[in-house]
Amino acid sequence: MTYAIRRAAGLSRGLVLAVFALSTLFPFYWVLVSSLKDKHQIYANPFGLPANWHWGNYADIWQTAHLSRYFWNSLFISACAVAIMLLIGAMAAYVLARKERSGWLYAYFTLGIMIPVHAILIPSFVLLKQLHLLNSHFGLILIYVVSNLSLCVFILHGFLKGIPRELEEAAAIDGYGRVRTFVSIVLPLAKPGLATVGTLGFLNCWNEYLFAYVLIGSEPSKTLTQGVMALTGQYSTDYALVCAGLVVSMLPLWLVYMLFQEQIVKGMTAGAVKG
C-alpha cells in the first residue's frame, strides 16, 4: 500500500510538471511557427503548422527593417554593460566579504534592489542630458550597469564569502599581492557565481525597453527591443514579422544559457547554501 501511494504521488508530480512544461514551451512554439507564416495564415490557422514556409520573413526584418543594425547595437551594449558590471561588482563584493564587518556598507550597496528602476527614469534622463550622453551607447551602458550592480553585489557577496580564507593566506605566503590573489585565485573559484550574475545581467540588459526608448532617439543607435517594437503599426500589424523579430531577439538568450548552463546551476546551488 505504501509503495502504491508513493508511486501514485510520483506519477501525479510528473503529470503536474509535464503540464507546467508544456504550458511554458507552448508560447515559444507559437512564436516560432507564426514567424514562418504570412499574416493571413496566422489568422486562418493560428496554432497549426504553416502551409507554406515563409523564410523570407527573416530576410525582411534583417534587411528592410534594419534589425541587423539594432541587433549588433544591443549585443554591444549588453556585452559592455555585463563586463563592467561583473568587474565592479566582483571587486566590491570581494571587499565587502573580506573587510566589511558592520554590514552597513553591504546594505548600502544592495539597497538598489528595493528601488524600482522606473523611479530613476526621469533623474537618469536629466543627468545624461546634462552630461551630453543622450542618444549614446555609453550613456545607456552606464544606466544598465547602475541598475544591475546591486543584484550583482548581492549574489557575489554570498558566494565569495564561502571561499576559504586559507587559500588567500597560502597565496600571500607564496608572495601574491591582493590584486594578484583576486585575479588568480578568487575569480577562477567564483566562475559559477560570475556566470549566474552575468547571465541574469545579460538577460536584463538585452530585454530592457523603457530606458532605451527614453534615452535613445537617433535611428542608428536604437536597440533590438526598439526595432521589434517598431514592427507594430498604429492601425495594423504584420504579426508574422513581429514573431520573426521575437525569434531573433530570443536566439542570443538561448545561446548564452546553453553555454553557461552548467556554471549557472553550480552558482545557484552554491548561492543557496553559502553566505
C-alpha positions as CSV (number, residue, x, y, z in Angstrom):
1,M,0.0,0.0,0.0
2,T,2.8,2.4,0.9
3,Y,4.6,1.7,-2.4
4,A,1.4,2.2,-4.3
5,I,0.9,5.6,-2.6
6,R,4.4,6.7,-3.3
7,R,4.1,5.6,-6.9
8,A,0.8,7.5,-7.3
9,A,2.3,10.6,-5.8
10,G,5.3,10.4,-8.1
11,L,3.1,10.0,-11.1
12,S,1.0,12.9,-10.0
13,R,4.1,15.1,-9.6
14,G,5.3,14.0,-13.0
15,L,2.0,14.9,-14.6
16,V,1.9,18.3,-13.0
17,L,5.4,19.0,-14.1
18,A,4.7,17.8,-17.6
19,V,1.6,20.1,-17.9
20,F,3.7,23.0,-16.5
21,A,6.5,22.3,-19.0
22,L,4.0,22.2,-21.9
23,S,2.3,25.4,-20.8
24,T,5.8,27.1,-20.6
25,L,7.0,25.8,-24.0
26,F,3.8,26.5,-25.9
27,P,4.3,30.3,-26.3
28,F,7.8,29.6,-27.8
29,Y,6.3,27.1,-30.2
30,W,3.6,29.5,-31.3
31,V,6.0,32.4,-31.9
32,L,8.4,30.1,-33.9
33,V,5.6,28.7,-36.0
34,S,4.0,32.0,-36.6
35,S,7.3,33.5,-37.7
36,L,7.2,31.1,-40.7
37,K,3.7,32.1,-41.8
38,D,2.2,35.1,-43.6
39,K,-0.3,37.2,-41.7
40,H,-3.2,35.5,-43.4
41,Q,-2.2,32.1,-42.3
42,I,-1.8,33.3,-38.7
43,Y,-5.5,34.4,-38.6
44,A,-6.7,31.3,-40.6
45,N,-4.8,28.7,-38.7
46,P,-3.1,30.3,-35.6
47,F,-1.9,27.1,-33.9
48,G,-1.2,24.7,-36.8
49,L,2.0,24.3,-38.9
50,P,2.3,26.7,-41.9
51,A,1.0,25.6,-45.2
52,N,3.9,27.4,-46.9
53,W,7.1,28.1,-45.0
54,H,7.9,31.9,-45.3
55,W,11.6,32.1,-44.6
56,G,11.6,35.4,-46.2
57,N,10.1,37.0,-43.1
58,Y,13.6,36.8,-41.5
59,A,15.2,38.4,-44.6
60,D,12.6,41.2,-44.5
61,I,13.2,42.1,-40.8
62,W,17.0,41.7,-41.1
63,Q,17.5,43.9,-44.1
64,T,14.4,46.0,-44.7
65,A,13.5,46.7,-41.1
66,H,17.2,47.2,-40.2
67,L,17.1,44.7,-37.4
68,S,20.7,43.7,-38.1
69,R,21.8,47.1,-37.0
70,Y,19.7,47.0,-33.9
71,F,20.9,43.5,-33.1
72,W,24.5,44.5,-33.1
73,N,23.8,47.6,-31.1
74,S,22.0,45.5,-28.4
75,L,24.8,43.0,-28.4
76,F,27.5,45.6,-28.0
77,I,25.6,47.5,-25.2
78,S,24.7,44.3,-23.3
79,A,28.2,42.8,-23.5
80,C,29.9,46.0,-22.4
81,A,27.4,46.6,-19.6
82,V,27.8,43.0,-18.3
83,A,31.6,43.1,-18.4
84,I,31.7,46.4,-16.5
85,M,29.1,45.2,-14.0
86,L,31.0,42.0,-13.3
87,L,34.3,43.8,-12.9
88,I,33.0,46.4,-10.4
89,G,30.5,44.0,-8.7
90,A,33.1,41.3,-8.1
91,M,35.6,43.8,-6.7
92,A,33.0,45.4,-4.4
93,A,31.6,42.0,-3.3
94,Y,35.1,40.7,-2.5
95,V,36.0,43.8,-0.3
96,L,32.6,43.6,1.4
97,A,33.0,39.8,2.0
98,R,36.6,40.2,3.5
99,K,36.8,43.6,5.0
100,E,33.3,44.9,6.0
101,R,32.3,43.9,9.5
102,S,29.3,46.0,10.4
103,G,27.2,45.3,7.3
104,W,26.1,48.9,6.8
105,L,28.2,49.3,3.6
106,Y,26.8,46.0,2.3
107,A,23.3,47.1,3.0
108,Y,24.0,50.4,1.1
109,F,25.3,48.5,-1.9
110,T,22.3,46.2,-2.0
111,L,19.7,48.9,-1.3
112,G,19.2,49.4,-5.0
113,I,17.4,46.1,-5.3
114,M,14.4,47.6,-3.4
115,I,14.3,50.7,-5.6
116,P,12.2,50.3,-8.8
117,V,14.2,51.2,-11.9
118,H,11.3,53.3,-13.1
119,A,11.8,55.6,-10.1
120,I,15.2,56.7,-11.6
121,L,14.0,57.1,-15.1
122,I,13.5,60.9,-15.0
123,P,16.6,61.6,-12.9
124,S,18.6,59.5,-15.3
125,F,17.3,61.4,-18.3
126,V,18.1,64.8,-16.7
127,L,21.6,63.6,-15.6
128,L,22.5,62.1,-19.0
129,K,21.2,65.3,-20.7
130,Q,23.5,67.4,-18.6
131,L,26.4,65.1,-19.4
132,H,25.6,65.2,-23.1
133,L,25.2,61.4,-23.1
134,L,21.7,61.2,-24.6
135,N,21.4,59.1,-27.8
136,S,24.8,57.5,-27.0
137,H,25.5,53.9,-26.3
138,F,27.9,54.8,-23.4
139,G,25.0,56.6,-21.6
140,L,22.8,53.5,-21.9
141,I,25.6,51.2,-20.8
142,L,26.1,53.4,-17.7
143,I,22.4,53.1,-16.8
144,Y,22.4,49.4,-17.3
145,V,25.5,48.9,-15.1
146,V,24.0,51.0,-12.3
147,S,20.6,49.3,-12.4
148,N,22.1,45.8,-12.2
149,L,25.0,46.4,-9.9
150,S,23.1,45.9,-6.6
151,L,21.9,42.4,-7.7
152,C,25.4,41.6,-8.8
153,V,26.9,42.5,-5.4
154,F,24.1,40.7,-3.5
155,I,24.7,37.4,-5.3
156,L,28.5,37.5,-5.4
157,H,28.9,38.6,-1.8
158,G,27.3,35.4,-0.5
159,F,29.3,33.3,-2.9
160,L,32.7,34.9,-2.2
161,K,32.1,34.8,1.5
162,G,32.1,31.0,1.2
163,I,35.6,30.8,-0.4
164,P,38.0,29.7,2.3
165,R,40.4,32.4,3.5
166,E,43.2,29.8,3.8
167,L,43.6,29.9,0.0
168,E,44.3,33.6,0.1
169,E,46.7,33.1,3.1
170,A,48.6,30.4,1.1
171,A,48.8,32.8,-1.9
172,A,50.1,35.5,0.4
173,I,52.8,33.2,1.7
174,D,53.8,32.5,-2.0
175,G,54.2,36.2,-2.5
176,Y,50.9,37.1,-4.2
177,G,49.6,40.6,-3.6
178,R,46.0,41.4,-3.0
179,V,45.3,42.2,-6.7
180,R,47.0,39.0,-8.0
181,T,45.3,36.9,-5.4
182,F,41.9,38.3,-6.5
183,V,42.6,37.7,-10.2
184,S,44.4,34.4,-10.0
185,I,42.7,32.7,-7.0
186,V,39.4,34.3,-6.2
187,L,37.9,34.9,-9.7
188,P,38.6,31.4,-11.0
189,L,36.8,29.9,-8.0
190,A,33.9,32.3,-8.4
191,K,33.2,31.3,-12.0
192,P,29.8,29.7,-11.2
193,G,28.7,32.9,-9.4
194,L,30.1,35.1,-12.2
195,A,28.3,33.0,-14.8
196,T,25.0,33.3,-12.9
197,V,25.2,37.0,-12.4
198,G,26.5,37.6,-15.9
199,T,23.6,35.6,-17.4
200,L,21.0,37.5,-15.3
201,G,22.6,40.8,-16.2
202,F,22.7,40.0,-19.9
203,L,19.0,39.0,-19.8
204,N,18.1,42.2,-18.1
205,C,20.1,44.4,-20.5
206,W,19.0,42.5,-23.6
207,N,15.3,42.7,-22.9
208,E,15.2,46.2,-21.5
209,Y,13.0,48.6,-23.4
210,L,11.9,51.6,-21.3
211,F,15.3,53.2,-20.7
212,A,16.3,52.5,-24.3
213,Y,13.1,54.1,-25.6
214,V,13.6,57.2,-23.4
215,L,17.3,57.7,-23.8
216,I,17.9,56.6,-27.4
217,G,16.1,58.5,-30.1
218,S,18.5,58.5,-33.0
219,E,17.9,55.8,-35.6
220,P,21.4,54.4,-35.9
221,S,21.8,53.9,-32.1
222,K,18.5,52.1,-31.3
223,T,18.4,48.7,-29.7
224,L,16.8,45.5,-30.8
225,T,13.8,45.9,-28.5
226,Q,13.1,49.3,-30.1
227,G,13.4,47.7,-33.5
228,V,10.9,44.9,-32.7
229,M,8.5,47.4,-31.2
230,A,8.7,49.4,-34.4
231,L,7.4,46.4,-36.3
232,T,3.9,47.1,-34.8
233,G,1.8,49.6,-36.6
234,Q,-0.7,52.1,-35.3
235,Y,-3.6,50.7,-37.2
236,S,-2.4,47.3,-38.4
237,T,0.4,44.9,-37.6
238,D,2.1,42.1,-39.5
239,Y,2.4,39.6,-36.7
240,A,4.5,37.3,-38.9
241,L,7.2,39.9,-39.0
242,V,6.8,40.6,-35.3
243,C,7.2,36.9,-34.4
244,A,10.2,36.7,-36.6
245,G,11.7,39.6,-34.7
246,L,10.9,38.0,-31.4
247,V,12.7,34.8,-32.5
248,V,15.8,36.7,-33.5
249,S,15.7,38.5,-30.1
250,M,15.5,35.2,-28.2
251,L,18.3,33.4,-30.0
252,P,21.2,35.1,-28.1
253,L,19.5,34.3,-24.8
254,W,19.2,30.7,-25.6
255,L,22.8,30.6,-26.7
256,V,24.1,32.3,-23.6
257,Y,22.1,29.9,-21.4
258,M,23.3,26.8,-23.2
259,L,26.9,27.9,-23.0
260,F,26.8,28.7,-19.3
261,Q,24.1,26.3,-18.1
262,E,26.4,24.1,-16.0
263,Q,28.0,27.1,-14.4
264,I,24.7,28.7,-13.7
265,V,23.4,25.6,-12.0
266,K,26.5,25.4,-9.8
267,G,26.3,29.0,-8.9
268,M,22.6,28.9,-7.9
269,T,23.2,25.7,-5.9
270,A,26.3,27.2,-4.2
271,G,24.5,30.5,-3.5
272,A,21.7,28.6,-1.8
273,V,23.9,27.3,1.0
274,K,26.7,29.9,1.2
275,G,26.9,33.3,2.8
